Amino acid sequence: MYMKKKSKIMAHIRRTRHIMMPSHRDYFDYSFFTQSTSHL
């Protein structure tokens, strides 16, 4: 269940990421990376 939800979120991120502008994408990647590492 958890993995399914996570993969769904990742798919959503992948889908929306290519829509964003490159500069926004870099910022999003960085913010998402720091967000995911803070949970560890």
N, C-alpha and C positions, 0 to 999 in steps of 0.2 A: 504494500500500500504506500509506504513512505517513498520507496524507490520510484514507483509509478508516478507519484506526485512530483518528485524531483525531476524526473525526465520530462514531464509535461512542462514544468517551469523552464527547463533548459531549452526545450523546443520553442517555447514562446520567446525566450530571449534571443535565440538564433534567428527567429522569424522577424523580430522587430529590429534587430541590430543592423541588418543590411539596408533597412529603410532609412535609418538615421544617417546624418552626415558623418564623414570620417572623423572630424574633430570631436563630435559628440560621442562617436563610438569609442574613441580612445578614452575619453573621460568616463564613459559608462563602464568600460572594461576595468579601469583603474578603481572606480568606486565599488564595483561589484566584487573585485578581487579583495579589496580591503574589508568589505562587508563579510565575505565568506571566511576570511582568515580570522576575523574578530570572534567568530562563533566557536573556533577551535579552542 
